[in-house]
Amino acid sequence: MKTQDHTQAKAPKKAKKKEAGSSNVFSMFEQSQIQEFKEAFTIMDQNRDGFIDKNDLRDTFAALGRVNVANEELDEMLKEAPGPVNFTVFLTMFGEKLKGTDPEETILNAFKIFDAEGTGILKGEEIKYHLMSQADKFTEAEMNQMFTNFPLDVAGNLDYKNLCYVITHGEEKESE
């Protein structure tokens, strides 16, 4: 007489592996940065449902003064996410975007080559010349965009130390 053993060992669940992989995104940032991303996420999540969707993006653009954003542009933005954009996905996307960013010191050292006196500022015309004529050449449009986002001072100088800080931290240093 054959008896069957119906007590089979269950295979371990694999959900833990995925969970551990997605939670690693939190180790990429300092706690203060995570808090800032959370604040940004909360501002963008206009309907407070825990997800950023097309309407949230449209409302966010409207709040920034851009009212006629095409559906196609919003769809393209949402396609960058692997699924619905909750906070973890939002943080992961920022982590992926920032992964290729050089450390602040590396970027500063690149600018310091042109700053023999170590003042932290460069003449706008001089940096424009170098960026448009060497290595990965900037276009006129890219230079205009840079100077729009980081305007020259009244003397026509670029505060490259502040620029480097913003590139690597995402915000301007607070004046002491």
C-alpha positions in Angstrom: 0.0 0.0 0.0 1.4 3.4 -1.1 0.9 6.4 1.0 1.4 9.9 -0.2 3.0 12.5 1.9 1.0 15.7 1.4 3.2 17.8 3.5 5.5 19.5 1.1 8.1 22.1 2.1 7.0 25.5 0.7 9.4 27.4 -1.4 10.7 30.5 0.2 8.9 33.6 -0.9 11.0 35.9 -3.2 9.2 39.1 -2.4 11.8 39.9 0.3 14.5 40.1 -2.4 12.6 42.7 -4.4 11.7 44.7 -1.2 15.4 44.8 -0.2 16.4 46.0 -3.7 13.9 48.9 -3.7 14.7 50.0 -0.1 18.4 50.4 -1.0 17.4 53.7 -2.6 17.1 55.2 0.9 20.7 54.4 1.6 21.8 56.5 -1.5 20.7 59.8 0.2 21.3 61.5 3.5 18.3 61.8 5.8 18.0 65.5 5.2 17.9 64.9 1.4 15.2 62.2 1.8 13.1 64.7 3.8 13.5 67.3 1.0 12.5 64.8 -1.6 9.5 63.9 0.6 8.5 67.5 0.8 8.8 67.9 -3.0 6.8 64.7 -3.5 4.0 66.0 -1.2 3.9 69.3 -3.1 3.5 67.4 -6.4 1.0 64.9 -5.1 -1.8 67.5 -5.4 -4.7 65.1 -4.7 -2.8 63.6 -1.7 -3.4 60.0 -2.8 0.2 58.9 -2.3 0.9 58.8 -6.1 1.9 61.3 -8.7 -0.3 61.0 -11.8 -0.9 63.0 -14.9 -3.2 65.4 -13.2 -0.7 66.0 -10.4 2.0 66.8 -12.9 -0.3 69.1 -14.8 -1.3 70.9 -11.6 2.4 71.2 -10.6 3.3 72.7 -13.9 0.4 75.1 -13.5 1.6 76.2 -10.1 5.0 76.9 -11.7 3.4 79.1 -14.3 3.3 76.6 -17.2 -0.3 76.0 -18.0 -0.5 74.5 -21.5 1.5 71.3 -21.0 0.8 68.8 -23.8 -0.6 65.4 -22.8 2.2 63.7 -24.8 4.8 65.5 -22.6 3.1 64.4 -19.4 2.8 60.8 -20.8 6.5 60.8 -21.7 7.4 61.9 -18.2 5.2 59.1 -16.6 6.7 56.5 -19.0 10.0 57.0 -17.3 8.6 55.3 -14.2 8.4 51.5 -14.0 4.8 51.8 -12.7 2.7 54.1 -10.5 4.8 56.9 -9.0 4.7 56.5 -5.2 7.4 58.0 -3.0 9.8 55.1 -3.3 9.6 55.1 -7.1 10.0 58.9 -7.1 13.1 58.6 -4.9 14.5 55.8 -7.1 14.0 57.8 -10.2 15.9 60.7 -8.7 18.6 58.3 -7.5 19.0 57.0 -11.1 19.2 60.6 -12.5 21.7 61.7 -9.9 23.8 58.5 -10.1 26.0 59.9 -13.0 26.6 63.2 -11.3 30.2 63.8 -10.3 31.0 64.6 -6.7 31.0 68.3 -5.8 34.8 68.3 -5.4 35.3 66.9 -8.9 33.2 69.6 -10.5 34.8 72.3 -8.4 38.3 71.2 -9.5 37.3 71.4 -13.1 36.3 75.0 -12.6 39.3 75.8 -10.5 41.5 75.2 -13.6 40.2 78.5 -14.9 40.4 80.3 -11.5 44.1 80.9 -10.9 43.3 83.3 -7.9 40.9 80.8 -6.3 38.1 83.4 -6.0 35.2 81.1 -6.7 34.1 83.2 -9.6 34.8 83.2 -13.3 34.2 85.8 -16.0 31.0 84.8 -17.8 32.4 85.4 -21.3 35.6 83.4 -20.5 33.7 80.3 -19.2 31.3 80.6 -22.2 34.3 80.5 -24.5 35.8 77.5 -22.8 32.6 75.5 -22.6 31.7 76.2 -26.3 35.2 75.4 -27.6 36.5 72.4 -25.7 35.7 68.7 -25.1 31.9 68.2 -25.0 31.2 71.6 -26.6 28.1 73.4 -25.3 25.8 75.0 -27.8 24.6 78.6 -27.6 21.2 77.4 -26.4 22.9 75.3 -23.6 24.9 78.4 -22.5 21.8 80.5 -22.5 20.0 77.9 -20.4 22.9 77.8 -18.0 23.1 81.5 -17.6 19.3 81.7 -17.2 19.4 79.1 -14.4 22.6 80.6 -12.9 22.7 84.3 -13.8 25.9 86.2 -14.0 26.4 88.9 -11.4 26.4 92.6 -12.3 30.0 92.5 -13.2 29.4 89.6 -15.6 30.9 86.9 -13.3 29.7 83.3 -12.6 29.7 82.1 -9.0 30.9 78.6 -9.9 31.1 77.4 -6.3 27.4 78.0 -5.9 26.7 76.4 -9.3 28.6 73.3 -8.2 26.7 73.2 -5.0 23.4 73.4 -6.8 24.4 70.7 -9.3 25.3 68.2 -6.5 22.8 69.2 -3.8 19.9 70.5 -5.8 19.5 73.9 -4.0 21.4 77.1 -3.2 23.5 77.3 -0.1 21.9 79.4 2.5 23.9 82.6 3.3 25.4 82.7 6.7 
